[in-house]
Amino acid sequence: MNLLSKKMNQASLLAMSWLLGLAVVVSTQVVVAQSGSETGGAAAVNGAAAAEWKTYRFDNRRSGVTASSLDFPLTSKWVHRSPLPPQMAWTGPAKWDAYSGNSGLQSMRNFDPCFYVTADGESVFFGSSSDDAIHALDLETGREKWVHFTGAAVRLPPTIANGNVYFGSDDGFAYCCNKSSGELIWRTRAGDENRRITSNRKLISLWPVRTGVLVEGQQAIFAGSLVPWEKSYLCSVDAQSGEVESEQGFRRELGNVTLQGALLASSKKLFVPQGLSLIHI
């Protein structure tokens, strides 16, 4: 099903995932795997086999809920600590939005305060805004299996689909890598040109991909956007090839929007966060 086949109208520092008998806790720069067994083995999972956590907040609806459960109490199994803490895209709450004429605001752009994770039965994956890379850790031991560097910060965890991982970077590209080896399969630029600016002492694209990559069937969907006074791009590419010129592919230019934060999809609509403005549907 093509989520975007119909006409579109404009309109906690702590995250926990239940993963295959392990609770993986992310708090700022630390990834901790916990077990329900006193001996350190995998925890017993109540009910059916534990669900995998293949995208940000479990599914494309961002429900953050799985039917799996764990036996308590939990004990630490392994810890992975990043040498550097996350470098958020936007630091601190915006008290006043001059462009929209809004004041007395709370921050709505704290979508990357920590290294959120996704996982399958063998690996835990996270994107890093400090070293500009995707990391793959062994689920049982915490050992780093591979790392794939990009040209700028990776702010959301990769989506796992089709034997690959899909993610976006502040360098303006969406990426697809083999989930077992980290080998690059394709990368596609969100914008139609390669313009760079400085941000937080780094060079980034004028159209960073801060929405992650949402995979639905054979579609991989993402956006490149920074500020509302510059154009933004909403893209759909073939999930296998990364080609825009495909049956379900397009690069759509949008104005007066800022598309940042994880994309969310229902069965018929795509929802795109806009920071301090209304959600784009």
N, C-alpha and C positions, 0 to 999 in steps of 0.2 A: 504494500500500500504506500502511496506517495503522500506523505503528511502535508505537503505544500502544493498539491495539485489544484486546489481551489484558490480563488482569489483571496489574498490576505487583506485585512483591514488594519489601519494603524490604531490604533486605538490610544560560640561559645568556644571558646578556645578548646573545647573538648568534643571529640566525635568518637562514637563507639560503633563498631560493626561486628556482628556475630558471623564468624567465618569458619565453617568446617570444623567445629569443635574448639576453635580458639577465639578469644575476644581480642581484637586488635585495637588498642587505644592510641589515639594520636593527640598529643598535647604539645603545642608549638613545635619544637624541633625534635621531639622524641617519639619513636614508634615502639610500643611495648606489646608483646604477645603474651597472653595469659592463658593458663590451663586450669581445668577443674580437678586435676589429679594431683595428689600430694607428691607423687613421684615425678611429676613434670611431664607426664605423657599427655596425649590429646584428651580433652575433656569429653565426657559422654554427652551425646546430643540426644535430647528428648524428642520422640516422634520420628518423623521421616528423616531421610538423609539431609544434612545441613545444606541450605541454599548457598550458592555462590553470591558474591557481592561484586558484580561485574561493571557497575557504573556508579557515579557519584550518588549517594543516598539510595542505593540499591537498584532503582529502576528509572525509566524515563519519566515517570510521574514524580520522582524525587520523594517517594513516600517515606523512606528511611525505616521500613518495616520488613521483617522476614518472619516466617512461621517457625523458624528454628529457635531453640532455646538451649541454655547451658545449665550444667549442674554447678552449684556453688558450694563452698567458697572457691574463688580463683586464686591461683598462684602464678607468679611471673615465670615465664618460660624463656624468653630472650628479650633483649633491649637493643634497639638500633638508634644511635644518637647522631644527628647531623652536626658537623663541625660548626655550622652557622645557623642562626634562627631564620625563620621565614622573613622575607622582605616584601611586605604588603604593597600592593599597587597604589592604594590610597591610605595614608596614615591619618588616623584621628577622624572624629566626626566633622562633617561640614555643617557649620552653624547657619550659613547663609548661602543660597544659590542665586547669584546675581543674574544668571542667564534665564532662569525660570521665574525669578521674582519671589522665591520662597524663603522664609526665615524660620528660626526656631527649630531647626532640623536635627534629627538623629542620623547617625551614619547608616547608609544603606549600601555601602560598597565594601563591607568587610567580608567579602566572599573568600578570602585567602589567608586567614589568620594562622593556619597551621597546615601541615602536610597531610591532607586527606588521603585515604587509601582505597584501593579496590583490590580484589583478590579472586583467584580461581582455586582449584584444588591443590595447586603446587606452589604458587607464588603470591607475594604481596607487592603491589605496585604503588608508587607515589611520585608525584611531580614536585620539583623543588624550585622555589623562587629565589633561592640563595646561590645554587650552583648551575641553574639553567638546564636541568636534566630530568629525565625519567629514570627512576631506579627500580630494579626488580630484586626482591629479597626472597630467599627460600622460606616458605611458610613454616616449616618445622624447626629450622635452626636460626633463621634471621641472617644467614650469610648472604652477602650481595652476589647475585648471579650475573647481572650485567647492568650497565648504565649507558644511556644514550643522550649525548649532549646536543642542545639546540643553540640558537644564536641569542637567546634571551630567556627571561623567567618563564617557567611552566607553573601555572597557578592552580590548576585543578587536576585531579587524578585522571588517569587514562580510562577510557571505556574499553572493555574486553569483549571482542566479538570476532567471529570468523577465524579464530586462531591467531588474532593480531591484537595490538593495543593501539588506540586512537587518542590523540591529544593535541592541544594547541599550545602555541608559544607566543610570547611578546615579540618575537622576531617577525610576526605577521604570517606564519605558516601553520597549517594543520598537518599533522604527521600520522603515518601509519607504520608501525614496526612489528616484526615477528615477535610474539610474546615469549617464545622460548629462548631466542638468541639476541633480541634487540636489534636485529638487522633492519635497516631502513627499507621499506617497500615502496612508499611514495611520500612526497610532501607537496602541498598545494598552497599557493599564496592566496590569502583572502582578498586583498586589494588588487587593483589593476596596474599598480606601479610600485617600485621599491623605494619608498621615502622613509628616512630615518630621523629621529629626534632624540634628545637626551632626556632621561627620566631616572631619578634615583641613582645618579652616577653611572647609568648604563645607556647604551644605544638600543632603542626599541623601534619597531615599526610605527608609523602613524596609524596603522590599522592592526593593533595587536589582537591575537585570538585569545580572548579571555572568557569565552563561553564554554570551553571544553569542546568535545566533539560528540554529538548525539548520533548514535547509530540505530536506524530503524530499517530492518530488511537489508536492502542493498543501497540504502542512502546513508551517507555520512554528512551531517549538517553542522555548520559552525558559522560564526560571524567574526568579522574584523571591524573594530570600532574603538574610539577613544573619547572624543569630545563631540558635542552636538553641532558645533559650528563647522565641523569637517564632515564630509560624506562618510557613510558607513556601508559595509557590504555584508549581505546575508548569502551564504553559499550552500549549495547542495552538490555533492560529487558522488561518483560511483565508489562504493566502499572498497571494492577490490583494486581499482586502478587509480583512484584519486582524480579522474578526469571530470572536468566541468562539462565538457561536450559529450554528454551521455544522455540516456533516455530520461533520467530523472534529475539531471544536473542543470544548474544555473548559477550565475553570480548576479545578484540583484542589488542595485545601488539604492540606498535609503538616505533621507535627509532629516536633520533635526532630531536625531536619536543618538543614544550612547548605549550600545549593546554589550553589557558585561555581566558576568555571573552565569551559572550553569543554565543551559537551555532546559525547558520542561515541555513534555509532549503529552497530550491526551490522544484518544483514538483518531481525532479529526483536526486538532489544532496544535500549533507550536507557540509556546509562550517564551518571550525573550525579556529578561530583566533589563531595566534602563537606569539603574542607580536611583537618582532622586526624582525621576519622572515616572509617568505611568508605564505599566508593563506593555510591551509591544506584542500584539497577537496576530 
